[in-house]
């Protein structure tokens, strides 16, 4: 087909999907994997596509964004998703895998391809003259991170020690919330959730006694302090911090006020301002639902407290996953600013598709925004002064306001399926 080849840095989920995609196109691949020479703190196995956290690839339901993304990947003939189903374990409506079997099968598939050469060495410098897909994961080698900085600028990499939950706009009880900014600074940029003294004290007691993901956290920065750590300093600490009830006109005299900030242009997602947290996911849902306006809280991205590396995608990345200043270099996986196993696989597939098109002289492509994958690409590349990684959720899709709320999730699923099928047909 062609004598040109592609370098892939990282043998995780994104890297393996990209390698298999390119091999299926008849394109030679050099897959660089640092193991076993170097293991990150999260990795233990010498195999490819190692799953280090939960073994669940989330829901397959046609009323979930995760299910819709899997459906899109089926339409795109995703290799790793097919392998995942071959080694699935019972998990209700979720797709969970035997992680060792999954890793073994992916490794075998990659090694069996005569188009893929596996090179076990640490890549310390990216060569922008070669078509390269970088998908080394959120705990990539320090030397590779420095090389990325050299290509994209000193402020291009993000490290988040804490992030606040993102919730859907639909879950907010508007009878208990109001738009407005403190002292009128910002107009109606914020959605405010007031609490009475009794409501606040109930919430406060649950918060300070909630179970944390990590019992002890050292070196917490004041600017990103977990809300439960701040609360432990005293019953009024939050009322002098993110929940201060001052500066609102015509709002009565609330005892405490949580502010929600728009997370996307369509105003379908909101960020809980100042609520970066280290609570376990189940505890976040339980405790934060005690805020009256959020009694039916729908969290699309939970708050986290860990150190990950990701690029500032809105500044440096095109929607086809290539770097703006070095279009031979693609970024995929969690390094690109997406979160989740299936999301990482999807970006590996898309980066490989565009690398293959570049080799044969075709224009790059991105799925339409009506698809979960296309919407993710739009989200991570749209200007955002406080960019944080995102996973699949219906809140990033163009709204379907004409559809009844009870039917909306399934309608999103059906629309994404139709849009992806049409897109693939046009590609072919």
C-alpha positions in Angstrom: 0.0 0.0 0.0 2.7 2.5 1.1 6.3 2.3 2.4 5.7 5.0 4.9 5.3 4.1 8.6 3.9 5.5 11.8 5.6 5.7 15.2 3.3 5.1 18.2 4.6 6.0 21.7 2.9 4.0 24.4 1.4 0.5 24.4 -1.7 1.3 26.4 -5.3 1.2 25.2 -5.0 4.1 22.8 -1.6 3.0 21.5 -2.7 -0.6 20.8 -6.0 0.5 19.1 -4.0 2.9 16.9 -1.5 0.2 16.0 -4.1 -2.4 15.1 -6.1 0.2 13.1 -3.0 1.2 11.0 -2.0 -2.4 10.5 -5.4 -3.2 9.2 -4.8 -0.4 6.7 -1.6 -2.1 5.6 0.6 0.6 7.2 3.7 -0.4 9.1 3.9 0.7 12.7 6.8 1.1 15.2 5.2 0.7 18.6 7.4 2.1 21.4 6.6 0.7 24.9 8.8 1.7 27.8 8.1 -1.5 29.8 9.9 -3.6 31.0 12.7 -1.0 31.1 10.6 1.5 33.0 7.3 1.1 34.9 5.2 4.0 36.0 3.9 3.9 39.6 0.6 2.7 38.2 1.8 -0.2 36.1 3.0 -3.7 37.1 2.6 -6.0 34.1 4.9 -6.3 31.1 1.9 -6.8 28.8 0.4 -4.2 26.5 -3.0 -2.6 27.2 -2.7 -3.0 31.0 -5.8 -1.9 32.9 -4.6 -0.4 36.2 -7.8 0.8 37.9 -11.3 -0.6 37.6 -11.9 -3.4 35.2 -15.2 -1.8 34.1 -15.5 -0.1 30.7 -18.8 1.3 32.0 -22.4 0.9 30.8 -23.5 -0.6 27.5 -27.1 0.8 27.9 -28.6 2.7 25.0 -29.7 5.4 27.5 -26.1 6.2 28.5 -23.3 8.2 26.8 -20.9 5.4 27.5 -23.2 3.0 25.7 -23.5 5.5 22.8 -19.7 5.8 22.5 -19.4 2.0 22.4 -22.0 1.8 19.7 -20.1 4.4 17.7 -16.9 2.4 18.1 -18.7 -0.7 16.9 -19.7 1.2 13.8 -16.0 2.2 13.4 -14.9 -1.5 13.7 -13.0 -0.9 16.9 -10.6 -3.8 17.7 -10.1 -3.4 21.4 -13.8 -3.2 22.1 -14.3 -6.5 20.3 -11.5 -8.1 22.4 -13.1 -6.7 25.6 -16.3 -8.5 24.8 -14.4 -11.7 24.3 -13.2 -11.7 27.9 -16.1 -10.0 29.6 -17.1 -10.9 33.1 -20.7 -10.5 34.6 -21.3 -6.9 35.5 -25.0 -6.2 34.9 -25.4 -3.6 32.1 -21.7 -2.7 32.2 -18.9 -4.1 30.1 -16.3 -5.4 32.6 -13.3 -7.6 31.6 -11.0 -10.1 33.1 -8.1 -7.6 33.0 -5.3 -10.1 32.7 -7.1 -12.0 29.9 -7.9 -8.7 28.1 -4.3 -7.6 28.3 -3.1 -11.0 27.1 -5.4 -11.0 24.1 -4.5 -7.5 23.1 -0.8 -8.2 23.4 -1.3 -11.4 21.3 -3.2 -9.5 18.6 -0.5 -6.8 18.4 2.4 -9.3 18.3 0.7 -11.4 15.7 0.6 -8.6 13.1 3.5 -8.5 10.6 2.9 -4.8 10.2 3.7 -3.9 13.9 7.2 -3.8 15.3 7.3 -3.5 19.1 10.3 -1.6 20.4 10.8 -1.8 24.2 12.6 1.4 25.0 12.0 4.8 26.6 11.3 7.6 24.1 13.0 10.7 25.4 12.4 12.9 22.4 9.6 13.2 19.8 10.7 13.6 16.2 8.2 16.0 14.6 9.4 15.1 11.1 7.9 11.6 11.5 4.2 10.8 11.6 3.9 10.0 15.3 1.0 9.2 17.7 1.8 10.0 21.3 -0.4 8.1 23.7 1.9 7.4 26.7 -0.8 8.0 29.3 -1.3 10.4 32.1 1.8 9.1 34.0 4.2 9.2 31.1 8.0 9.3 31.5 9.4 12.6 32.6 11.7 12.8 29.5 8.8 12.4 27.2 6.8 15.1 29.1 9.8 17.4 28.6 9.8 16.7 24.9 6.1 17.5 24.7 6.8 20.8 26.5 9.6 21.6 24.0 7.1 21.1 21.1 4.1 22.9 22.6 5.4 25.5 25.0 6.1 25.6 28.7 2.5 26.1 29.8 1.1 23.3 27.6 1.0 20.6 30.1 -1.4 20.5 33.0 -1.1 18.7 36.3 -4.2 18.6 38.4 -4.1 17.7 42.1 -7.8 18.3 42.6 -10.8 18.9 40.4 -14.4 19.7 41.3 -17.4 17.6 40.1 -19.3 18.6 36.9 -23.0 18.1 36.9 -25.9 18.4 34.4 -28.0 21.5 34.2 -31.1 19.4 34.1 -30.5 18.0 37.6 -30.7 21.4 39.2 -34.0 22.2 41.0 -34.6 25.7 39.7 -37.2 26.4 42.3 -34.3 26.3 44.8 -31.7 28.1 42.6 -31.2 31.4 40.9 -28.9 33.0 38.4 -26.6 35.9 39.3 -23.0 36.8 40.3 -21.7 38.1 43.5 -21.9 41.9 43.5 -23.1 41.8 39.9 -19.7 40.8 38.6 -20.4 38.6 35.6 -24.1 39.1 35.2 -25.9 35.7 35.1 -22.8 33.7 34.6 -23.4 31.7 37.8 -26.2 29.5 39.0 -26.6 29.8 42.7 -27.8 27.2 45.2 -28.7 28.8 48.6 -29.0 27.0 51.9 -30.7 27.8 55.2 -28.7 27.4 58.4 -30.4 24.1 59.2 -29.7 22.8 55.6 -26.1 24.0 55.7 -25.4 22.3 59.1 -26.9 19.0 57.8 -24.7 19.2 54.7 -21.6 20.2 56.8 -21.9 17.4 59.2 -22.2 14.8 56.3 -19.3 16.4 54.5 -16.7 16.4 57.3 -17.7 12.8 58.3 -17.7 11.4 54.7 -15.4 8.7 53.6 -12.4 9.9 51.6 -10.6 8.1 48.7 -7.2 8.8 50.4 -7.2 9.1 54.2 -4.2 11.5 54.3 -3.1 14.0 51.7 0.2 15.7 52.1 1.3 19.0 50.6 -2.2 20.3 49.8 -2.2 23.7 47.9 -4.4 26.4 49.3 -5.7 27.1 45.8 -6.9 23.6 45.2 -7.8 22.4 48.7 -10.4 19.7 48.9 -13.7 21.1 50.2 -13.8 18.5 53.0 -10.3 19.5 54.2 -11.3 23.2 54.3 -14.6 22.3 56.1 -12.6 20.5 58.8 -11.0 23.8 59.8 -14.3 24.9 61.3 -18.0 25.0 60.9 -17.9 28.4 59.2 -14.8 27.9 57.0 -16.9 27.2 53.9 -19.1 30.2 54.6 -16.0 32.4 54.4 -14.8 30.5 51.3 -16.6 29.0 48.4 -20.1 29.1 50.1 -20.0 32.7 51.2 -23.5 34.1 51.2 -22.7 37.7 50.3 -23.1 40.0 47.3 -26.5 38.8 46.0 -29.3 41.3 45.4 -33.0 40.2 45.8 -31.9 36.8 47.1 -33.1 37.2 50.7 -30.5 36.4 53.3 -29.2 32.8 52.5 -27.0 31.3 55.2 -24.6 29.7 52.6 -24.6 29.7 48.7 -22.9 27.2 46.4 -22.2 28.6 42.9 -22.3 26.6 39.7 -20.3 27.8 36.7 -21.1 26.9 33.1 -18.8 24.2 31.8 -19.7 24.4 28.1 -21.1 26.9 25.6 -24.5 25.1 25.5 -24.9 25.6 29.2 -25.9 21.9 29.7 -23.0 21.3 32.1 -22.0 23.1 35.3 -19.0 23.0 37.5 -19.4 23.1 41.3 -17.2 26.1 42.1 -14.6 25.5 44.8 -15.7 21.9 45.3 -12.6 20.1 44.4 -12.7 16.9 46.5 -11.1 13.7 47.6 -14.3 12.0 48.7 -15.2 8.6 47.3 -17.5 8.8 44.3 -20.5 7.3 46.1 -19.9 9.8 49.0 -19.8 12.7 46.6 -23.3 11.8 45.2 -24.7 11.2 48.7 -23.2 14.3 50.4 -23.7 16.9 47.6 -27.3 15.8 47.1 -28.0 17.3 50.6 -27.7 20.7 49.0 -31.4 21.4 48.4 -31.1 22.5 44.7 -29.0 19.4 44.0 -31.2 16.8 45.6 -31.4 14.9 42.3 -27.7 15.5 41.4 -26.4 14.0 38.2 -22.6 14.0 38.2 -21.0 13.4 34.8 -17.5 13.8 36.1 -16.7 13.2 39.7 -14.2 15.3 41.7 -10.7 13.8 41.8 -7.5 14.2 43.8 -4.5 12.8 42.1 -1.6 13.9 39.9 -2.0 13.3 36.2 -0.4 14.8 33.1 -2.4 16.1 30.2 -1.9 18.7 27.5 -3.8 22.0 27.4 -5.7 20.7 24.4 -7.7 23.9 23.6 -4.4 25.7 23.1 -2.3 23.2 21.2 -4.6 20.6 19.6 -6.6 20.4 16.4 -9.9 18.5 16.3 -8.2 15.7 14.4 -5.8 15.2 17.4 -2.8 16.7 15.6 -0.7 19.4 17.2 -1.4 22.9 15.8 2.3 23.6 15.3 3.5 20.1 14.4 0.8 18.4 12.3 2.8 15.2 12.0 2.4 14.6 15.7 -0.9 13.4 17.1 -1.9 13.1 20.8 -4.3 10.3 21.9 -5.5 8.7 25.1 -5.8 10.5 28.4 -2.8 12.6 27.5 -5.1 14.4 25.0 -7.5 15.5 27.7 -10.1 12.8 27.7 -10.9 10.5 30.6 -11.9 6.9 30.6 -10.8 3.6 29.0 -13.3 3.7 26.1 -12.6 7.4 25.5 -8.9 6.6 25.3 -9.5 3.8 22.8 -11.6 6.1 20.7 -9.0 8.8 20.4 -6.4 6.1 19.5 -8.7 5.0 16.7 -9.3 8.5 15.4 -5.6 9.5 15.6 -4.7 6.4 13.6 -7.4 7.1 11.0 -6.0 10.6 10.4 -2.4 9.4 10.4 -3.4 6.9 7.7 -5.1 9.6 5.7 -2.1 11.8 5.9 0.1 9.1 4.5 -2.1 8.7 1.4 -2.6 12.5 1.0 -6.2 12.8 2.2 -7.6 15.5 4.4 -8.0 14.8 8.1 -11.5 14.1 9.5 -13.4 14.4 12.7 -16.8 12.9 13.5 -19.8 15.2 13.7 -20.6 16.9 17.0 -23.9 14.9 17.2 -21.7 11.9 18.0 -20.0 11.4 21.4 -16.6 11.1 19.9 -17.1 14.2 17.8 -18.5 16.1 20.8 -15.5 15.1 22.9 -13.1 16.4 20.2 -15.0 19.7 20.1 -15.0 19.9 23.9 -11.2 19.4 24.4 -10.3 21.8 21.6 -12.7 24.7 22.4 -11.1 27.6 24.3 -11.4 27.1 28.0 -9.4 29.1 30.6 -9.7 26.3 33.2 -9.5 23.2 31.0 -9.8 19.9 32.7 -10.1 16.4 31.2 -13.6 15.1 30.2 -15.3 11.8 29.7 -18.2 10.7 27.6 -21.5 12.3 28.7 -24.7 13.6 27.0 -24.1 17.1 28.3 -21.4 17.8 25.7 -23.8 17.0 22.8 -25.9 19.7 21.0 -29.2 19.9 23.0 -32.3 18.1 21.9 -34.8 20.5 23.5 -37.7 19.4 21.3 -37.6 15.9 22.8 -39.3 15.1 26.1 -36.9 14.8 29.0 -37.9 11.1 29.7 -37.0 10.2 26.1 -34.0 12.4 25.7 -31.2 10.0 26.5 -32.4 7.4 24.1 -32.8 10.1 21.5 -29.2 11.2 22.0 -28.1 7.6 21.5 -30.2 7.2 18.3 -29.0 10.5 16.9 -25.3 9.6 17.5 -25.8 6.3 15.8 -27.3 7.8 12.7 -24.7 10.5 12.5 -21.8 8.1 12.9 -23.2 5.7 10.3 -23.6 8.6 7.8 -20.0 9.8 8.6 -18.5 6.4 8.1 -20.4 5.9 4.8 -19.0 9.2 3.5 -15.5 8.2 4.6 -15.7 4.9 2.7 
